[in-house]
Amino acid sequence: MIDIDQVRADTPAVKFLTHFNNAGASLMPTSAYRAMLEYLQREQEIGGYETVLEYVEQTADFYVQAARSINASPAEIAFCESATKAWQLFFYSIPFKRGDRIITTQLDYGSNFVGFIQQHNRLGVEVVVIETDSNGDIDLVAMEREIDDRARLVSLSHIPTANGIINPAAQVGQIAKSAGVPYLLDACQSIGQIDVDVKQIGCSALSVTGRKYLRGPRGTGFLYVDENVLANIEPGWLDQRGVVLRGSDQYELLDSAKRFENFEVGFGARIGFGNALKYFNQIGAKNVEQRIIKLGTYCREKLHTVSGVSLHDNGAHRSGIVTFTLEGHTPVEIRRFLNQHKINIWACAGPGSLVDFQRRGIDSVARASVHYFNTEEEIEKMVASLSTL
Ligand SMILES: Cc1ncc(COP(=O)(O)O)c(C=O)c1O
């Protein structure tokens, strides 16, 4: 059980606004914000390099907390600035060649498609896009059929940016595993929202952002790489941080996923993110998932009662991301209107869900993304406001 009064007390902005843009960027808990601020203050007081030396333990704790959040080990974690960067770090390390196949789905994230298209144009890699069935779920039979001996990667976005569906990450893991194909999971919208266990899912690598459901600061993320995969992969580009440089003609890769890291990062942001991860781990992924799914379901039920509202989430399993449109108003108009009532939602258009939207024949949706610190009353308030539009 989550102590709702406590998590709301740790999130001071909820006194003044209703934040349903957690899939965009959530609100940091006070402890994470303070930890980052104290770090920056120390940098100003004693110097950047000197502060690193004072924060050795807290920095190490970032890797412990990140690993705990997905049931991995700290050596399998690399810190970086975003989910896209984490994803690219792994993707561009795969030595694709002409004729190789990438198996993806129409629900994959826009930036991921950019990477696929680039490798197609550069190298002649074939991109296979698995469609969804009439229920909106990924056609796993088609996926299994398309994975042949030329398949070099299976890519899945666990929860897409503008569709409430939760994709079957573990089932895709079984398919990839039995075919012996690396599996890259974009968990940008799922970690911090639902329980994600890399051992159970069986992914080779996974990418995460800090600012969304994990409630960390902007400009943070991490990459997980399975230790068995790590033994056989060299990052596409290397910083001296990722190796032991022996001389002008020799280096050795670090044993851990830190081989993917750069020397220079947002050190204070990493401390803030570590703290947000600790906060998440203390609440517990299962508790978080239970509450968010409950609030997401309630939000859909309530929106359904508003005349002119159409819900756009599909698939058998749904998250706290609720997408909808309102007859006679664009999603941007809805966002602006609710914002005037101090309710934050987002209007999703553009590249993030472009491929899925094209196939579904829509071009934009309003997105209310609930978190565990939100309440039923806040949902009722949003629905009441919408009814007056
Ligand atoms: C499914 C998914 N993957 C990746 C990203 C990119 O995350 P970032 O902006 O941290 O690179 C997003 C952002 O909305 C997303 O929704």
The ligand as an SDF file (V2000), in Angstrom:
LIG
                    3D

 16 16  0  0  0  0  0  0  0  0999 V2000
    8.4420    4.9300  -25.8410 C   0  0  0  0  0  0  0  0  0  0  0  0
    9.4650    6.0300  -25.7730 C   0  0  0  0  0  0  0  0  0  0  0  0
   10.7370    5.7470  -26.0630 N   0  0  0  0  0  0  0  0  0  0  0  0
   11.6970    6.6840  -26.0240 C   0  0  0  0  0  0  0  0  0  0  0  0
   11.4140    7.9800  -25.6880 C   0  0  0  0  0  0  0  0  0  0  0  0
   12.5130    8.9930  -25.6940 C   0  0  0  0  0  0  0  0  0  0  0  0
   12.9210    9.3320  -24.4060 O   0  0  0  0  0  0  0  0  0  0  0  0
   14.0060   10.4920  -24.2340 P   0  0  0  0  0  0  0  0  0  0  0  0
   13.3080   11.7670  -24.5840 O   0  0  0  0  0  0  0  0  0  0  0  0
   14.4140   10.4090  -22.7920 O   0  0  0  0  0  0  0  0  0  0  0  0
   15.1210   10.1990  -25.1570 O   0  0  0  0  0  0  0  0  0  0  0  0
   10.0940    8.3350  -25.3790 C   0  0  0  0  0  0  0  0  0  0  0  0
    9.7640    9.7360  -25.0310 C   0  0  0  0  0  0  0  0  0  0  0  0
    8.6260   10.1470  -24.9820 O   0  0  0  0  0  0  0  0  0  0  0  0
    9.0980    7.3270  -25.4210 C   0  0  0  0  0  0  0  0  0  0  0  0
    7.8250    7.6100  -25.1340 O   0  0  0  0  0  0  0  0  0  0  0  0
  1  2  1  0
  2  3  1  0
  2 15  2  0
  3  4  2  0
  4  5  1  0
  5  6  1  0
  5 12  2  0
  6  7  1  0
  7  8  1  0
  8  9  2  0
  8 10  1  0
  8 11  1  0
 12 13  1  0
 12 15  1  0
 13 14  2  0
 15 16  1  0
M  END
$$$$
